[in-house]
Amino acid sequence: MTPLLAIPNVSEGRDQSAIAAIADAFDARLLGVHSDPDHHRSVFTLAGEPGALSAAVSRGAREALARVDLRTHRGLHPRIGALDVAPIVYLDDADRGAACAEALVVADLLGNELGLPVFLYGQLAAGRTRAELRRGGPAELARRIEGGELRADFGPPWMHPTAGAALVSARPPLIAFNVELAPPATLQDARAIAAQIREGGSEGLVSLRALGLWLSRRGVAQVSTNVEDDRATSLAHVVAAVRRHAQVTEAELVGLAPQRAFDGFPNDVPVRNRRTIEDALRATP
């Protein structure tokens, strides 16, 4: 069986000691950590077998709850929790059932052992999206829970006082991929491009989610994307779509991507943190 992956996203991207402590707490086969101070978020990629992987996510989540207070968190990335999302990822369609079962175990551990309200999304929740649950942030989610509009699938029927809530699903690989625009591109330019190229936009790419952001620490505009099906939309397609509207200086991979996602990728666009799932599995015993 191909190993399953867990991709816990933690709302901490600046305190290196906290990030290191959370990484150590997972105590699992850690394929990579990507932290970003503007997004104020760290993405951990773990590999493991069913049973062991869910326990590892729970250990890291416990440390994240001790280190992250959502009440004082300020970052660009949408979030509703200290451990914001914890998807289980399958690399082979034959492992979809095992991934779904493991994700439900993760949700149960987070809800019943750590006291987090856990909401399922994606194929475990009839297609409900992360964006639907994150809309308006933690305060709006709390209001919707209190008003009876939403009920957690696991855990208590209220928000954790410092850690908010967590989102859990099982899915194939999703690629978080950011494209930086050359000056003098502005935040407004990035937002306009994102609106045009995301699925549903005037030039919409299939399975693409996109936001326009301004990275104050880097002083650049960024089109931040999630490619939810790289078989339908490659990273080369994303770069080409952005280039129709602005000059691209470089790109950034957040976490890992399947090797096939880089098929046809332009040689003149450098990619920070470029690393594939296949390379990471070979390099990390």
C-alpha positions in Angstrom: 0.0 0.0 0.0 1.2 3.5 -0.8 1.7 5.5 2.3 -1.0 8.0 3.3 -0.1 11.6 3.9 -1.4 14.0 6.5 -1.1 17.8 5.8 -1.8 19.6 9.1 -1.8 23.4 8.6 -1.0 25.3 11.8 -1.7 29.0 12.3 1.9 29.9 13.2 4.5 31.0 10.7 6.8 33.3 12.6 7.9 31.8 15.9 10.6 29.3 14.8 10.8 27.7 18.3 7.1 27.0 18.3 7.2 25.6 14.8 10.1 23.3 15.7 8.3 22.1 18.9 5.1 21.3 16.9 7.2 19.4 14.3 8.9 17.4 17.0 5.6 16.6 18.7 4.2 14.9 15.6 6.9 12.3 16.1 6.3 10.9 12.6 7.9 10.5 9.2 8.1 14.3 8.5 8.5 14.9 4.7 8.6 18.7 5.0 7.7 21.9 6.8 6.8 25.1 5.0 6.4 28.3 7.1 5.4 31.8 5.9 5.4 34.9 8.1 3.1 36.9 5.9 0.5 34.1 5.8 1.4 33.3 9.4 1.0 29.7 8.7 3.0 26.5 8.6 2.2 23.4 6.5 3.6 20.1 7.8 3.7 17.0 5.5 3.7 13.6 7.3 3.7 10.1 5.8 2.5 7.0 7.6 0.3 4.0 7.8 -3.4 4.0 8.9 -3.6 4.2 12.7 -0.1 5.6 13.2 -0.8 8.7 11.1 -3.9 9.8 13.0 -2.1 9.4 16.3 0.7 11.6 15.0 -1.6 14.3 13.9 -3.2 14.3 17.3 0.2 14.7 19.1 1.2 17.6 16.9 -2.3 19.2 17.4 -1.9 19.1 21.1 1.4 21.0 20.9 -0.2 23.5 18.5 -3.0 24.2 20.9 -0.4 24.9 23.6 1.5 27.3 21.3 -1.1 29.2 19.3 -3.7 31.6 20.6 -6.1 32.5 17.8 -7.3 35.6 19.7 -4.1 37.4 19.0 -3.3 35.8 15.6 -2.9 38.2 12.6 -2.0 36.8 9.2 -3.0 36.9 5.5 -4.3 33.3 5.2 -7.9 32.6 6.0 -8.3 30.4 9.1 -10.7 29.4 11.8 -8.3 27.4 14.0 -4.9 27.0 15.6 -4.8 23.6 13.8 -6.8 25.0 10.9 -7.0 22.0 8.5 -5.8 18.4 8.8 -6.6 16.5 5.6 -5.5 12.9 5.0 -4.2 12.6 1.4 -4.2 9.5 -0.7 -1.8 9.2 -3.7 -3.5 6.2 -5.3 -7.3 6.0 -5.9 -7.3 2.5 -4.4 -6.4 4.0 -1.0 -9.3 6.4 -0.9 -11.3 4.3 1.5 -8.4 3.9 3.9 -7.8 7.7 3.8 -11.5 8.4 4.5 -11.4 6.1 7.5 -8.2 7.6 8.8 -9.6 11.1 8.4 -12.6 10.1 10.6 -10.2 8.8 13.2 -8.3 12.1 13.1 -11.6 14.0 13.5 -12.6 11.9 16.5 -9.2 12.3 18.3 -9.2 16.1 17.8 -12.8 16.4 18.9 -13.0 14.0 21.8 -9.4 14.1 23.2 -8.5 17.8 22.5 -11.9 19.4 22.8 -11.9 21.0 19.3 -15.1 21.3 17.3 -14.3 19.5 14.1 -16.1 20.1 10.8 -15.7 17.7 7.9 -15.4 19.1 4.4 -15.0 17.8 0.8 -15.9 14.3 0.0 -16.6 13.5 3.7 -19.3 16.3 3.8 -21.1 16.2 0.5 -18.7 18.6 -1.1 -18.9 21.3 1.6 -15.8 23.5 1.1 -13.2 25.0 3.4 -14.2 28.5 2.1 -17.8 28.0 3.3 -16.7 27.2 6.8 -14.0 29.9 6.9 -16.3 32.6 5.7 -16.1 35.6 8.1 -13.4 34.0 10.2 -13.6 32.5 13.7 -16.1 35.1 15.0 -18.6 34.3 12.2 -18.1 30.6 12.7 -18.9 31.0 16.4 -22.0 33.0 15.6 -23.2 30.3 13.1 -22.6 27.6 15.7 -24.4 29.5 18.5 -27.3 30.3 16.1 -27.8 26.6 15.2 -26.8 27.1 11.5 -23.8 24.8 11.9 -23.1 21.9 14.2 -19.7 20.3 14.6 -19.3 16.8 13.3 -17.0 15.8 16.1 -16.2 17.4 19.5 -18.1 20.0 21.5 -20.8 22.2 20.1 -18.8 25.4 20.8 -15.6 27.0 19.7 -12.4 26.3 21.7 -11.6 29.5 23.6 -8.1 29.9 22.2 -7.8 27.4 19.3 -11.1 27.9 17.5 -12.1 24.8 15.3 -10.5 22.4 12.9 -11.4 21.2 9.4 -10.8 17.6 8.4 -11.2 15.7 5.1 -9.7 13.0 2.9 -8.6 14.0 -0.6 -6.1 13.5 -3.4 -3.1 15.9 -3.5 -3.9 19.6 -3.5 -1.2 22.0 -4.6 -0.7 25.3 -2.9 1.2 27.5 -5.4 1.9 31.2 -5.2 2.9 33.4 -8.1 4.6 36.7 -7.4 4.2 39.7 -9.7 6.9 42.1 -10.8 6.7 45.7 -9.6 4.8 48.0 -10.0 2.0 45.4 -9.6 -0.3 46.3 -6.8 -2.7 44.4 -4.4 -5.5 45.5 -6.7 -3.8 44.0 -9.7 -3.3 40.7 -7.9 -6.9 40.6 -6.8 -8.1 41.4 -10.3 -6.0 38.6 -11.8 -7.1 36.1 -9.1 -10.8 36.9 -9.8 -10.3 36.3 -13.6 -8.3 33.1 -13.4 -10.0 31.2 -10.6 -12.7 28.7 -11.4 -15.9 30.6 -12.2 -14.0 33.7 -13.3 -14.0 35.2 -16.9 -10.8 33.1 -17.7 -11.5 30.5 -15.1 -9.2 27.4 -14.8 -10.8 24.2 -13.7 -10.3 23.4 -10.0 -8.4 26.6 -9.3 -8.9 28.7 -6.2 -7.1 32.0 -6.1 -6.7 35.1 -4.0 -4.8 38.3 -4.5 -2.5 39.3 -1.6 0.2 41.9 -0.7 3.2 40.5 1.1 4.4 43.4 3.2 7.7 41.6 4.3 8.6 41.1 0.6 7.0 44.2 -0.8 5.3 42.3 -3.6 1.9 41.4 -4.9 1.1 37.7 -5.0 -1.6 35.6 -6.6 -2.0 32.8 -4.1 -3.6 29.7 -5.6 -4.8 26.2 -4.7 -4.9 23.7 -7.5 -7.4 21.1 -6.4 -7.0 18.8 -9.5 -3.6 19.0 -11.1 -4.7 16.6 -13.8 -7.1 19.3 -15.0 -4.9 22.3 -14.4 -1.2 22.1 -14.3 1.1 24.6 -12.6 2.3 25.6 -16.1 -1.4 26.5 -16.9 -1.5 28.7 -13.8 1.7 30.6 -14.7 0.5 31.1 -18.2 -2.9 32.5 -17.0 -1.2 35.0 -14.7 1.3 36.0 -17.4 -1.5 37.1 -19.7 -2.0 40.0 -17.2 1.3 40.7 -15.5 5.0 39.9 -15.5 5.9 37.0 -13.2 9.1 37.2 -11.2 9.0 33.9 -9.4 6.7 31.3 -7.9 6.5 29.4 -4.6 5.4 25.9 -3.8 3.8 25.5 -0.4 4.3 21.9 0.9 4.8 19.3 -1.8 3.4 18.5 -5.2 3.1 15.4 -7.4 5.9 15.3 -10.0 3.4 15.3 -12.8 2.1 18.8 -11.8 5.4 20.3 -13.2 5.0 18.8 -16.6 5.6 21.6 -19.2 6.6 24.1 -16.5 8.5 27.1 -18.0 12.2 27.1 -17.4 12.4 30.8 -16.9 10.2 30.9 -13.7 12.2 30.0 -10.6 10.2 28.2 -7.9 11.1 28.5 -4.3 10.8 25.3 -2.2 10.3 23.2 -5.3 10.1 19.6 -4.1 7.9 16.7 -5.2 6.1 14.1 -3.1 8.0 11.4 -4.9 11.4 13.0 -4.1 10.4 13.5 -0.4 9.3 9.9 0.0 12.5 8.6 -1.5 14.6 10.9 0.7 12.8 10.4 4.0 12.9 6.7 5.2 
